[in-house]
Amino acid sequence: MRVPMKVARLFSTVSFKPKLELLSNKSLIQIDGDGSYDFCQGLMTNDIFKLKTEKSLFTMILNSKGRVLYDCLIYKVNDHILLECEKDAASDLIKYLKMYLLRRKLNIKILENTSVWALFSSTPINMELNSVSVFNDPRLPILGQRILSDKTSGIQNEIFLDESDNKFTYQQWRYTNGVAEGSELLKGLSFPLEMNCDYLNGISFNKGCYVGQELTARTHHTGVTRKRIMPLIFDDTPTSLDLDADIYSESDLNVKRPPGKLRGLCGKIGIALLRIDECLKAERLIVGGFTAKTFIPNIVNPSTVGYMLLHAQSENPKLKNVAKIFLTDFCTEHDIQTAVTFNT
């Protein structure tokens, strides 16, 4: 059976070769000492003990009301835990972490001499280098790999890539795939599910308690996430635009509560927090006088949809809730049924 448009659009026709880009807006925080894993476990949405078998994780750090404060990629390097975060947030994040140290004797510091690089492509990459630390991006395979290197290593001279056909920046590639980072996340106001943390492998619903866990778990198991971070493609490159601009449906410009808010922009590609149902139905969205459209990002695929609905047909009520939430978030019931046929 033909895959419906809402599902088929997940698979982009964009194709480009691997590209290496320095992420100058990133910092690394090192945590080490006895009890470092237990310390992180109580503050993060993901299960830090997965680092015993995995090299990298994605997580968010919430306040007591379940709102997002920080997002981090976590790496295991020898006996150290490294947190990659937005450079402008690094000092505040260290202060926040130290509030919870109590009597723990942990060493928490910024690694000033280490650079973070993104190696990405339109298809998953698996490159191994002996001179630097290489990690798969734990959020999405198509986000490629992270490379951590000494600032004096000249890593860009060791990786020879043909980038002649690559017009995407890493920021644009993130946006296209529905991935927001750092200040794009509405610090202290947004919920992790709205920021797609669940679809990006950033939450463990089995690990137990952590700061902000109660509301996150309740929303996942019994609630509905009506807003999500989603991509925007503008018809023309905006010349001047407030990066917190309200977003309206072209067919309804007079609503009291705009259905979306812009969170980032790079050329003609942006990212926004949108009310899913309303914005997917709109032919065009209006952002500060510029027209744009949105689509379902690559964080979801037909196989996942079918897998969830098949589980919903079992007797497990928790799995039924999972399928219900997914259905409400991005797809119609017809899309789900068609995806099951596609999946089987």
Secondary structure as GFF3:
##gff-version 3
##sequence-region A 1 344
A	DSSP	alpha_helix	5	8	.	.	.	ID=ss1
A	DSSP	beta_strand	19	22	.	.	.	ID=ss2
A	DSSP	beta_strand	26	32	.	.	.	ID=ss3
A	DSSP	alpha_helix	36	41	.	.	.	ID=ss4
A	DSSP	three_ten_helix	48	52	.	.	.	ID=ss5
A	DSSP	beta_strand	56	62	.	.	.	ID=ss6
A	DSSP	beta_strand	68	77	.	.	.	ID=ss7
A	DSSP	beta_strand	80	86	.	.	.	ID=ss8
A	DSSP	three_ten_helix	87	89	.	.	.	ID=ss9
A	DSSP	alpha_helix	90	99	.	.	.	ID=ss10
A	DSSP	beta_strand	107	110	.	.	.	ID=ss11
A	DSSP	beta_strand	114	120	.	.	.	ID=ss12
A	DSSP	beta_strand	133	136	.	.	.	ID=ss13
A	DSSP	three_ten_helix	141	143	.	.	.	ID=ss14
A	DSSP	beta_strand	145	150	.	.	.	ID=ss15
A	DSSP	three_ten_helix	155	157	.	.	.	ID=ss16
A	DSSP	alpha_helix	170	176	.	.	.	ID=ss17
A	DSSP	three_ten_helix	182	185	.	.	.	ID=ss18
A	DSSP	alpha_helix	213	222	.	.	.	ID=ss19
A	DSSP	beta_strand	227	234	.	.	.	ID=ss20
A	DSSP	beta_strand	246	249	.	.	.	ID=ss21
A	DSSP	beta_strand	260	266	.	.	.	ID=ss22
A	DSSP	beta_strand	269	275	.	.	.	ID=ss23
A	DSSP	alpha_helix	276	281	.	.	.	ID=ss24
A	DSSP	beta_strand	285	287	.	.	.	ID=ss25
A	DSSP	beta_strand	290	294	.	.	.	ID=ss26
A	DSSP	alpha_helix	302	312	.	.	.	ID=ss27
A	DSSP	alpha_helix	317	330	.	.	.	ID=ss28
A	DSSP	alpha_helix	333	343	.	.	.	ID=ss29
###
